[in-house]
Amino acid sequence: MKNIKIFIPLLAGLLLAACADDTKLMVSANPTAPVLSTPSMTTTAYKADSTAYVLSLDSTGVAETFIGTKADYGVSTTVTYSLQIDKTGNNFANAQTITSSTKDSLPVTVAQLYNLITDTTGLNATIGIKTSFDVRIMATIGTNSANSHALYSNTQMIKINPLASLKPYTSVTPNLWYIIGLGDGNWTYSTAGIGVSMFPLSVIT
C-alpha cells in the first residue's frame, strides 16, 4: 500500500513535468520565422519630401503599422511578436523593443517611437537630425528564456527625424499689441479704448 501511495505522486509529478515541457519537445526542428513587410509609408508622420518619418511630440496618432507573417513552430501555441529597433549598421547589438503583441500586426504611435529613439540611455538619436534605423520582428514562445525559441524576421530600414517640441512657444498666453487708431486725443491703455482709439493687431471678439 505504501508503494502505491509513493508511486501515485511520483507519476503525477512526471506527467506535470511532461506537460510543462510539451512545447519544447514538440517544436519543429526547422521553424519558420516571420517575414516583415516593407512599411506602408502612408501615415501623416511620413513625409515624402524628407523620405523620413518626421516626428514631434506635438503630433499624435500612429507613426506606422509594421506587419509580418506568422511564425510557424510546427505546434499550436501562443506566439509573441516583438518589434525591435536599432541604429542601422549596429546589427541589433543595442536592440530596443518598441512594442509586443500576440498579433503579427504591430502599430507604433508617434510618442512610442519618438520617446524610444531619443532616450539618452537607449538609442540617443539627435534631435533635428535624420537618422537611419533598422527594424525587425522577434517571435518567441514560452515564458522563459530557455523555452523562448526566438526567431527573427528580415530587416527593414527606415529613416526618422525627431523634431524639438514647439509646445514651449505655443502654450503660453501671448502679450497683446495694439496700433493707435483715430488719434482723437483719447489714447489710452484701458480696455475702454479698444476698438475706439486702439485697435489690436489680432482679431478679438
Secondary structure, 3 states (H helix, E strand, C coil): CHHHHHHHHHHHHHHHHHHHCHHHHHCCCCCECCCECCCCCCCCCEECCCCEEEECCCCCCEEEEEEECCCECCCCCCCEEEEEEEECCCCCCCCEEEEEECCCEEEEEHHHHHHHHHCCCCCCCCCCCCEEEEEEEEEECCCCHHHCCCEECCCEEEEEEECCCCHHHHCCCCCCCEEECCCCCCCCCCHHHECCCEEECCCCC
